Amino acid sequence: MHILMFVVIGLVALSVFYFGAALFSRSGRTGAFVFIWAWLAASLVNGAVGVLRAGIPLLNEIGAFIPIFGIPAAVAWYLAFKHGAGS
């Protein structure tokens, strides 16, 4: 459930970055690229908290990191290249 929750949070954050980029006179493509780096940092912090504070084994956190970071980042990459090519 934790993984699903963070994937959904990542997709919501992606939509904020993608559509919110227009507020700064930037394209959705730029918003998607910025999101990838911000989401990488957030995912690494999430994993570090799991290992250091919750006592979850590192191997389990690596397994959780893959979908938590990978799914929203893959959608962002798709949006940046498929829908942002002309922007």
ChimeraX attribute file (.defattr): number of C-alpha atoms within 10 A of each C-alpha:
attribute: neighborCount
match mode: 1-to-1
recipient: residues
	/A:1	6
	/A:2	8
	/A:3	15
	/A:4	12
	/A:5	10
	/A:6	19
	/A:7	19
	/A:8	14
	/A:9	14
	/A:10	25
	/A:11	17
	/A:12	13
	/A:13	16
	/A:14	25
	/A:15	18
	/A:16	15
	/A:17	23
	/A:18	23
	/A:19	15
	/A:20	16
	/A:21	18
	/A:22	13
	/A:23	9
	/A:24	8
	/A:25	8
	/A:26	14
	/A:27	18
	/A:28	23
	/A:29	25
	/A:30	16
	/A:31	23
	/A:32	28
	/A:33	18
	/A:34	16
	/A:35	23
	/A:36	22
	/A:37	12
	/A:38	14
	/A:39	20
	/A:40	17
	/A:41	13
	/A:42	15
	/A:43	20
	/A:44	16
	/A:45	12
	/A:46	16
	/A:47	22
	/A:48	16
	/A:49	14
	/A:50	16
	/A:51	17
	/A:52	11
	/A:53	9
	/A:54	10
	/A:55	10
	/A:56	14
	/A:57	11
	/A:58	14
	/A:59	10
	/A:60	12
	/A:61	17
	/A:62	14
	/A:63	12
	/A:64	19
	/A:65	19
	/A:66	12
	/A:67	16
	/A:68	27
	/A:69	21
	/A:70	18
	/A:71	16
	/A:72	26
	/A:73	23
	/A:74	13
	/A:75	15
	/A:76	26
	/A:77	18
	/A:78	14
	/A:79	19
	/A:80	21
	/A:81	13
	/A:82	11
	/A:83	12
	/A:84	15
	/A:85	9
	/A:86	9
	/A:87	11
